[in-house]
Amino acid sequence: MRRALKWLSAALVVVVLVVAGFVGWYIFGSRVPGKPKLHVTSNTRGGPSTPVGSWHLVRGKNVYVGYRIKELFGDALLKRDAVGRAGSVNGRLTIATNRVTAALVSADVTQLVSDRTARDAYVRDNALETGKFPTARFTLTKPILLPARATKGKVLHGLRATGRLLLHGVMRPVTFTLDGRWNGPTIDVVGTAPIMLRDYRIDPPHTVIASVDDHGSVELDLTFAPGG
């Protein structure tokens, strides 16, 4: 009897250690990307003489639309950012003398990828149901005011982009806080907007490993080139 209890206790200790090791790996085992910020660029030669006109989004390794949300462990005693990004993005914007008059950005959310394949599968199949709703889209509804005179290479902080966000088949008003820079041949834009999951009929994910906050943010890092 005592030997059986010893074996049972040893087995329980092993199980606890394995589970603790897995949870520790899941929480601390990878580096979470930082929030989007403008990259240093030296590409300021060429391009139009002013940013006025039509611009289209170009894809690249630093171009994405994604999410950032808190995962909660141990009854919310431990928290960790979960970040997913999709590089399959399309968009365009139009600039007048001192304002952005139109902008549209869409992303293929079936391509969202994070540092955990299990999380990605859950987001696709349960949270966002990307088989039914494969596209997220932002449409500007209010002009973005710009300085009267554009300066090549100067960063504009704290721009406000108000519009409608289509996510999970639901359209809701949203406002992004942006930083932007006209480089000459390109325009770089980064930003974030807060969202509540239930506003988009998304049930906050909950698994045996972790639960998720009911609010998070949409993030973007975009590059535009001249032309419609």
C-alpha positions as protocol buffer text, in pm:
chain_id: "A"
residue {
  index: 1
  type: MET
  ca { x: 0 y: 0 z: 0 }
}
residue {
  index: 2
  type: ARG
  ca { x: 277 y: 240 z: 97 }
}
residue {
  index: 3
  type: ARG
  ca { x: 467 y: 155 z: -222 }
}
residue {
  index: 4
  type: ALA
  ca { x: 154 y: 226 z: -429 }
}
residue {
  index: 5
  type: LEU
  ca { x: 110 y: 561 z: -254 }
}
residue {
  index: 6
  type: LYS
  ca { x: 474 y: 648 z: -321 }
}
residue {
  index: 7
  type: TRP
  ca { x: 434 y: 566 z: -690 }
}
residue {
  index: 8
  type: LEU
  ca { x: 112 y: 769 z: -705 }
}
residue {
  index: 9
  type: SER
  ca { x: 276 y: 1066 z: -532 }
}
residue {
  index: 10
  type: ALA
  ca { x: 574 y: 1047 z: -765 }
}
residue {
  index: 11
  type: ALA
  ca { x: 345 y: 1032 z: -1067 }
}
residue {
  index: 12
  type: LEU
  ca { x: 150 y: 1336 z: -944 }
}
residue {
  index: 13
  type: VAL
  ca { x: 474 y: 1529 z: -893 }
}
residue {
  index: 14
  type: VAL
  ca { x: 585 y: 1445 z: -1248 }
}
residue {
  index: 15
  type: VAL
  ca { x: 249 y: 1554 z: -1388 }
}
residue {
  index: 16
  type: VAL
  ca { x: 261 y: 1881 z: -1195 }
}
residue {
  index: 17
  type: LEU
  ca { x: 616 y: 1949 z: -1313 }
}
residue {
  index: 18
  type: VAL
  ca { x: 525 y: 1873 z: -1675 }
}
residue {
  index: 19
  type: VAL
  ca { x: 219 y: 2097 z: -1662 }
}
residue {
  index: 20
  type: ALA
  ca { x: 414 y: 2375 z: -1490 }
}
residue {
  index: 21
  type: GLY
  ca { x: 692 y: 2342 z: -1746 }
}
residue {
  index: 22
  type: PHE
  ca { x: 445 y: 2358 z: -2033 }
}
residue {
  index: 23
  type: VAL
  ca { x: 268 y: 2662 z: -1890 }
}
residue {
  index: 24
  type: GLY
  ca { x: 602 y: 2830 z: -1824 }
}
residue {
  index: 25
  type: TRP
  ca { x: 711 y: 2760 z: -2182 }
}
residue {
  index: 26
  type: TYR
  ca { x: 381 y: 2889 z: -2316 }
}
residue {
  index: 27
  type: ILE
  ca { x: 400 y: 3211 z: -2117 }
}
residue {
  index: 28
  type: PHE
  ca { x: 771 y: 3288 z: -2133 }
}
residue {
  index: 29
  type: GLY
  ca { x: 900 y: 3072 z: -2416 }
}
residue {
  index: 30
  type: SER
  ca { x: 897 y: 3326 z: -2696 }
}
residue {
  index: 31
  type: ARG
  ca { x: 948 y: 3695 z: -2757 }
}
residue {
  index: 32
  type: VAL
  ca { x: 636 y: 3903 z: -2815 }
}
residue {
  index: 33
  type: PRO
  ca { x: 667 y: 4170 z: -3088 }
}
residue {
  index: 34
  type: GLY
  ca { x: 656 y: 4528 z: -2968 }
}
residue {
  index: 35
  type: LYS
  ca { x: 388 y: 4777 z: -3059 }
}
residue {
  index: 36
  type: PRO
  ca { x: 415 y: 4920 z: -3411 }
}
residue {
  index: 37
  type: LYS
  ca { x: 646 y: 5215 z: -3458 }
}
residue {
  index: 38
  type: LEU
  ca { x: 789 y: 5393 z: -3759 }
}
residue {
  index: 39
  type: HIS
  ca { x: 1107 y: 5239 z: -3892 }
}
residue {
  index: 40
  type: VAL
  ca { x: 1411 y: 5449 z: -3966 }
}
residue {
  index: 41
  type: THR
  ca { x: 1436 y: 5513 z: -4340 }
}
residue {
  index: 42
  type: SER
  ca { x: 1689 y: 5674 z: -4572 }
}
residue {
  index: 43
  type: ASN
  ca { x: 1466 y: 5637 z: -4877 }
}
residue {
  index: 44
  type: THR
  ca { x: 1380 y: 6005 z: -4925 }
}
residue {
  index: 45
  type: ARG
  ca { x: 1490 y: 6055 z: -5285 }
}
residue {
  index: 46
  type: GLY
  ca { x: 1247 y: 6078 z: -5572 }
}
residue {
  index: 47
  type: GLY
  ca { x: 872 y: 6050 z: -5557 }
}
residue {
  index: 48
  type: PRO
  ca { x: 623 y: 6330 z: -5609 }
}
residue {
  index: 49
  type: SER
  ca { x: 707 y: 6682 z: -5500 }
}
residue {
  index: 50
  type: THR
  ca { x: 416 y: 6682 z: -5255 }
}
residue {
  index: 51
  type: PRO
  ca { x: 208 y: 6406 z: -5093 }
}
residue {
  index: 52
  type: VAL
  ca { x: -109 y: 6537 z: -5259 }
}
residue {
  index: 53
  type: GLY
  ca { x: -276 y: 6273 z: -5474 }
}
residue {
  index: 54
  type: SER
  ca { x: -362 y: 5904 z: -5471 }
}
residue {
  index: 55
  type: TRP
  ca { x: -152 y: 5638 z: -5300 }
}
residue {
  index: 56
  type: HIS
  ca { x: -178 y: 5259 z: -5291 }
}
residue {
  index: 57
  type: LEU
  ca { x: -58 y: 5016 z: -5027 }
}
residue {
  index: 58
  type: VAL
  ca { x: 250 y: 4808 z: -5106 }
}
residue {
  index: 59
  type: ARG
  ca { x: 328 y: 4482 z: -4928 }
}
residue {
  index: 60
  type: GLY
  ca { x: 654 y: 4412 z: -4752 }
}
residue {
  index: 61
  type: LYS
  ca { x: 806 y: 4243 z: -4448 }
}
residue {
  index: 62
  type: ASN
  ca { x: 708 y: 4536 z: -4224 }
}
residue {
  index: 63
  type: VAL
  ca { x: 354 y: 4575 z: -4363 }
}
residue {
  index: 64
  type: TYR
  ca { x: 76 y: 4413 z: -4161 }
}
residue {
  index: 65
  type: VAL
  ca { x: -257 y: 4444 z: -3984 }
}
residue {
  index: 66
  type: GLY
  ca { x: -295 y: 4254 z: -3659 }
}
residue {
  index: 67
  type: TYR
  ca { x: -418 y: 4230 z: -3303 }
}
residue {
  index: 68
  type: ARG
  ca { x: -277 y: 4263 z: -2951 }
}
residue {
  index: 69
  type: ILE
  ca { x: -464 y: 4125 z: -2652 }
}
residue {
  index: 70
  type: LYS
  ca { x: -387 y: 4004 z: -2299 }
}
residue {
  index: 71
  type: GLU
  ca { x: -385 y: 3633 z: -2223 }
}
residue {
  index: 72
  type: LEU
  ca { x: -459 y: 3558 z: -1858 }
}
residue {
  index: 73
  type: PHE
  ca { x: -310 y: 3268 z: -1662 }
}
residue {
  index: 74
  type: GLY
  ca { x: -373 y: 3144 z: -1308 }
}
residue {
  index: 75
  type: ASP
  ca { x: -698 y: 3333 z: -1252 }
}
residue {
  index: 76
  type: ALA
  ca { x: -543 y: 3645 z: -1409 }
}
residue {
  index: 77
  type: LEU
  ca { x: -242 y: 3645 z: -1177 }
}
residue {
  index: 78
  type: LEU
  ca { x: -14 y: 3629 z: -1480 }
}
residue {
  index: 79
  type: LYS
  ca { x: -73 y: 3826 z: -1800 }
}
residue {
  index: 80
  type: ARG
  ca { x: 100 y: 3810 z: -2136 }
}
residue {
  index: 81
  type: ASP
  ca { x: 48 y: 3995 z: -2462 }
}
residue {
  index: 82
  type: ALA
  ca { x: -72 y: 3777 z: -2747 }
}
residue {
  index: 83
  type: VAL
  ca { x: 7 y: 3928 z: -3086 }
}
residue {
  index: 84
  type: GLY
  ca { x: -103 y: 3809 z: -3429 }
}
residue {
  index: 85
  type: ARG
  ca { x: -30 y: 3969 z: -3764 }
}
residue {
  index: 86
  type: ALA
  ca { x: -142 y: 3927 z: -4125 }
}
residue {
  index: 87
  type: GLY
  ca { x: 72 y: 4054 z: -4412 }
}
residue {
  index: 88
  type: SER
  ca { x: -193 y: 4000 z: -4677 }
}
residue {
  index: 89
  type: VAL
  ca { x: -314 y: 4361 z: -4685 }
}
residue {
  index: 90
  type: ASN
  ca { x: -458 y: 4592 z: -4953 }
}
residue {
  index: 91
  type: GLY
  ca { x: -544 y: 4958 z: -4937 }
}
residue {
  index: 92
  type: ARG
  ca { x: -539 y: 5308 z: -5076 }
}
residue {
  index: 93
  type: LEU
  ca { x: -560 y: 5666 z: -4958 }
}
residue {
  index: 94
  type: THR
  ca { x: -614 y: 6009 z: -5108 }
}
residue {
  index: 95
  type: ILE
  ca { x: -450 y: 6327 z: -4983 }
}
residue {
  index: 96
  type: ALA
  ca { x: -562 y: 6683 z: -5055 }
}
residue {
  index: 97
  type: THR
  ca { x: -371 y: 6999 z: -4958 }
}
residue {
  index: 98
  type: ASN
  ca { x: -390 y: 6958 z: -4583 }
}
residue {
  index: 99
  type: ARG
  ca { x: -595 y: 6647 z: -4518 }
}
residue {
  index: 100
  type: VAL
  ca { x: -640 y: 6280 z: -4595 }
}
residue {
  index: 101
  type: THR
  ca { x: -981 y: 6275 z: -4761 }
}
residue {
  index: 102
  type: ALA
  ca { x: -1023 y: 5902 z: -4819 }
}
residue {
  index: 103
  type: ALA
  ca { x: -863 y: 5580 z: -4697 }
}
residue {
  index: 104
  type: LEU
  ca { x: -949 y: 5213 z: -4713 }
}
residue {
  index: 105
  type: VAL
  ca { x: -744 y: 4921 z: -4576 }
}
residue {
  index: 106
  type: SER
  ca { x: -847 y: 4555 z: -4587 }
}
residue {
  index: 107
  type: ALA
  ca { x: -671 y: 4247 z: -4450 }
}
residue {
  index: 108
  type: ASP
  ca { x: -710 y: 3873 z: -4508 }
}
residue {
  index: 109
  type: VAL
  ca { x: -752 y: 3757 z: -4148 }
}
residue {
  index: 110
  type: THR
  ca { x: -723 y: 3392 z: -4250 }
}
residue {
  index: 111
  type: GLN
  ca { x: -350 y: 3472 z: -4269 }
}
residue {
  index: 112
  type: LEU
  ca { x: -316 y: 3587 z: -3906 }
}
residue {
  index: 113
  type: VAL
  ca { x: -7 y: 3432 z: -3750 }
}
residue {
  index: 114
  type: SER
  ca { x: 128 y: 3454 z: -3394 }
}
residue {
  index: 115
  type: ASP
  ca { x: 400 y: 3268 z: -3205 }
}
residue {
  index: 116
  type: ARG
  ca { x: 163 y: 2978 z: -3127 }
}
residue {
  index: 117
  type: THR
  ca { x: 1 y: 2761 z: -3396 }
}
residue {
  index: 118
  type: ALA
  ca { x: -262 y: 2637 z: -3149 }
}
residue {
  index: 119
  type: ARG
  ca { x: -364 y: 2996 z: -3077 }
}
residue {
  index: 120
  type: ASP
  ca { x: -382 y: 3072 z: -3449 }
}
residue {
  index: 121
  type: ALA
  ca { x: -611 y: 2775 z: -3510 }
}
residue {
  index: 122
  type: TYR
  ca { x: -838 y: 2880 z: -3223 }
}
residue {
  index: 123
  type: VAL
  ca { x: -857 y: 3239 z: -3349 }
}
residue {
  index: 124
  type: ARG
  ca { x: -939 y: 3124 z: -3703 }
}
residue {
  index: 125
  type: ASP
  ca { x: -1190 y: 2853 z: -3614 }
}
residue {
  index: 126
  type: ASN
  ca { x: -1360 y: 2995 z: -3305 }
}
residue {
  index: 127
  type: ALA
  ca { x: -1294 y: 3362 z: -3228 }
}
residue {
  index: 128
  type: LEU
  ca { x: -1298 y: 3518 z: -3576 }
}
residue {
  index: 129
  type: GLU
  ca { x: -1459 y: 3230 z: -3769 }
}
residue {
  index: 130
  type: THR
  ca { x: -1250 y: 3324 z: -4070 }
}
residue {
  index: 131
  type: GLY
  ca { x: -1417 y: 3060 z: -4287 }
}
residue {
  index: 132
  type: LYS
  ca { x: -1728 y: 3280 z: -4274 }
}
residue {
  index: 133
  type: PHE
  ca { x: -1563 y: 3618 z: -4229 }
}
residue {
  index: 134
  type: PRO
  ca { x: -1222 y: 3616 z: -4403 }
}
residue {
  index: 135
  type: THR
  ca { x: -1181 y: 3993 z: -4436 }
}
residue {
  index: 136
  type: ALA
  ca { x: -1134 y: 4282 z: -4195 }
}
residue {
  index: 137
  type: ARG
  ca { x: -1170 y: 4631 z: -4340 }
}
residue {
  index: 138
  type: PHE
  ca { x: -1129 y: 4989 z: -4221 }
}
residue {
  index: 139
  type: THR
  ca { x: -1297 y: 5275 z: -4409 }
}
residue {
  index: 140
  type: LEU
  ca { x: -1221 y: 5636 z: -4322 }
}
residue {
  index: 141
  type: THR
  ca { x: -1535 y: 5843 z: -4257 }
}
residue {
  index: 142
  type: LYS
  ca { x: -1381 y: 6173 z: -4142 }
}
residue {
  index: 143
  type: PRO
  ca { x: -1086 y: 6358 z: -4301 }
}
residue {
  index: 144
  type: ILE
  ca { x: -752 y: 6343 z: -4120 }
}
residue {
  index: 145
  type: LEU
  ca { x: -615 y: 6693 z: -4075 }
}
residue {
  index: 146
  type: LEU
  ca { x: -250 y: 6748 z: -4175 }
}
residue {
  index: 147
  type: PRO
  ca { x: -11 y: 7043 z: -4143 }
}
residue {
  index: 148
  type: ALA
  ca { x: -61 y: 7313 z: -4405 }
}
residue {
  index: 149
  type: ARG
  ca { x: 286 y: 7251 z: -4549 }
}
residue {
  index: 150
  type: ALA
  ca { x: 420 y: 6898 z: -4577 }
}
residue {
  index: 151
  type: THR
  ca { x: 783 y: 6835 z: -4489 }
}
residue {
  index: 152
  type: LYS
  ca { x: 960 y: 6533 z: -4634 }
}
residue {
  index: 153
  type: GLY
  ca { x: 1089 y: 6299 z: -4365 }
}
residue {
  index: 154
  type: LYS
  ca { x: 906 y: 6469 z: -4077 }
}
residue {
  index: 155
  type: VAL
  ca { x: 708 y: 6241 z: -3846 }
}
residue {
  index: 156
  type: LEU
  ca { x: 353 y: 6346 z: -3765 }
}
residue {
  index: 157
  type: HIS
  ca { x: 247 y: 6214 z: -3426 }
}
residue {
  index: 158
  type: GLY
  ca { x: -99 y: 6156 z: -3283 }
}
residue {
  index: 159
  type: LEU
  ca { x: -305 y: 6174 z: -3601 }
}
residue {
  index: 160
  type: ARG
  ca { x: -667 y: 6063 z: -3554 }
}
residue {
  index: 161
  type: ALA
  ca { x: -830 y: 5841 z: -3815 }
}
residue {
  index: 162
  type: THR
  ca { x: -1202 y: 5797 z: -3753 }
}
residue {
  index: 163
  type: GLY
  ca { x: -1395 y: 5545 z: -3955 }
}
residue {
  index: 164
  type: ARG
  ca { x: -1577 y: 5212 z: -3961 }
}
residue {
  index: 165
  type: LEU
  ca { x: -1417 y: 4875 z: -3888 }
}
residue {
  index: 166
  type: LEU
  ca { x: -1562 y: 4558 z: -4035 }
}
residue {
  index: 167
  type: LEU
  ca { x: -1459 y: 4259 z: -3824 }
}
residue {
  index: 168
  type: HIS
  ca { x: -1626 y: 3920 z: -3778 }
}
residue {
  index: 169
  type: GLY
  ca { x: -1905 y: 4039 z: -4005 }
}
residue {
  index: 170
  type: VAL
  ca { x: -1986 y: 4336 z: -3779 }
}
residue {
  index: 171
  type: MET
  ca { x: -1934 y: 4703 z: -3870 }
}
residue {
  index: 172
  type: ARG
  ca { x: -1854 y: 4940 z: -3585 }
}
residue {
  index: 173
  type: PRO
  ca { x: -1715 y: 5296 z: -3551 }
}
residue {
  index: 174
  type: VAL
  ca { x: -1351 y: 5312 z: -3448 }
}
residue {
  index: 175
  type: THR
  ca { x: -1072 y: 5568 z: -3417 }
}
residue {
  index: 176
  type: PHE
  ca { x: -707 y: 5488 z: -3481 }
}
residue {
  index: 177
  type: THR
  ca { x: -424 y: 5689 z: -3331 }
}
residue {
  index: 178
  type: LEU
  ca { x: -155 y: 5712 z: -3598 }
}
residue {
  index: 179
  type: ASP
  ca { x: 200 y: 5825 z: -3661 }
}
residue {
  index: 180
  type: GLY
  ca { x: 281 y: 5901 z: -4022 }
}
residue {
  index: 181
  type: ARG
  ca { x: 571 y: 6014 z: -4236 }
}
residue {
  index: 182
  type: TRP
  ca { x: 594 y: 6121 z: -4601 }
}
residue {
  index: 183
  type: ASN
  ca { x: 934 y: 6009 z: -4725 }
}
residue {
  index: 184
  type: GLY
  ca { x: 901 y: 6124 z: -5086 }
}
residue {
  index: 185
  type: PRO
  ca { x: 856 y: 5798 z: -5277 }
}
residue {
  index: 186
  type: THR
  ca { x: 654 y: 5639 z: -4993 }
}
residue {
  index: 187
  type: ILE
  ca { x: 428 y: 5719 z: -4700 }
}
residue {
  index: 188
  type: ASP
  ca { x: 468 y: 5514 z: -4380 }
}
residue {
  index: 189
  type: VAL
  ca { x: 185 y: 5483 z: -4129 }
}
residue {
  index: 190
  type: VAL
  ca { x: 167 y: 5298 z: -3797 }
}
residue {
  index: 191
  type: GLY
  ca { x: -114 y: 5298 z: -3546 }
}
residue {
  index: 192
  type: THR
  ca { x: -348 y: 5128 z: -3306 }
}
residue {
  index: 193
  type: ALA
  ca { x: -716 y: 5134 z: -3211 }
}
residue {
  index: 194
  type: PRO
  ca { x: -886 y: 4985 z: -2903 }
}
residue {
  index: 195
  type: ILE
  ca { x: -1170 y: 4737 z: -2952 }
}
residue {
  index: 196
  type: MET
  ca { x: -1411 y: 4543 z: -2733 }
}
residue {
  index: 197
  type: LEU
  ca { x: -1451 y: 4184 z: -2851 }
}
residue {
  index: 198
  type: ARG
  ca { x: -1821 y: 4163 z: -2771 }
}
residue {
  index: 199
  type: ASP
  ca { x: -1888 y: 4471 z: -2987 }
}
residue {
  index: 200
  type: TYR
  ca { x: -1798 y: 4244 z: -3279 }
}
residue {
  index: 201
  type: ARG
  ca { x: -1985 y: 3940 z: -3144 }
}
residue {
  index: 202
  type: ILE
  ca { x: -1659 y: 3770 z: -3053 }
}
residue {
  index: 203
  type: ASP
  ca { x: -1665 y: 3558 z: -2740 }
}
residue {
  index: 204
  type: PRO
  ca { x: -1341 y: 3606 z: -2544 }
}
residue {
  index: 205
  type: PRO
  ca { x: -1144 y: 3283 z: -2594 }
}
residue {
  index: 206
  type: HIS
  ca { x: -1119 y: 3053 z: -2294 }
}
residue {
  index: 207
  type: THR
  ca { x: -918 y: 2729 z: -2284 }
}
residue {
  index: 208
  type: VAL
  ca { x: -774 y: 2502 z: -2015 }
}
residue {
  index: 209
  type: ILE
  ca { x: -444 y: 2688 z: -2055 }
}
residue {
  index: 210
  type: ALA
  ca { x: -553 y: 3050 z: -2060 }
}
residue {
  index: 211
  type: SER
  ca { x: -840 y: 3292 z: -2089 }
}
residue {
  index: 212
  type: VAL
  ca { x: -836 y: 3622 z: -2277 }
}
residue {
  index: 213
  type: ASP
  ca { x: -934 y: 3977 z: -2189 }
}
residue {
  index: 214
  type: ASP
  ca { x: -1260 y: 4107 z: -2333 }
}
residue {
  index: 215
  type: HIS
  ca { x: -1075 y: 4400 z: -2491 }
}
residue {
  index: 216
  type: GLY
  ca { x: -765 y: 4444 z: -2702 }
}
residue {
  index: 217
  type: SER
  ca { x: -640 y: 4650 z: -2994 }
}
residue {
  index: 218
  type: VAL
  ca { x: -603 y: 4642 z: -3369 }
}
residue {
  index: 219
  type: GLU
  ca { x: -254 y: 4736 z: -3488 }
}
residue {
  index: 220
  type: LEU
  ca { x: -120 y: 4831 z: -3828 }
}
residue {
  index: 221
  type: ASP
  ca { x: 206 y: 4909 z: -4002 }
}
residue {
  index: 222
  type: LEU
  ca { x: 155 y: 5025 z: -4361 }
}
residue {
  index: 223
  type: THR
  ca { x: 355 y: 5162 z: -4651 }
}
residue {
  index: 224
  type: PHE
  ca { x: 198 y: 5346 z: -4946 }
}
residue {
  index: 225
  type: ALA
  ca { x: 340 y: 5432 z: -5287 }
}
residue {
  index: 226
  type: PRO
  ca { x: 209 y: 5686 z: -5542 }
}
residue {
  index: 227
  type: GLY
  ca { x: -76 y: 5585 z: -5769 }
}
residue {
  index: 228
  type: GLY
  ca { x: -434 y: 5467 z: -5740 }
}
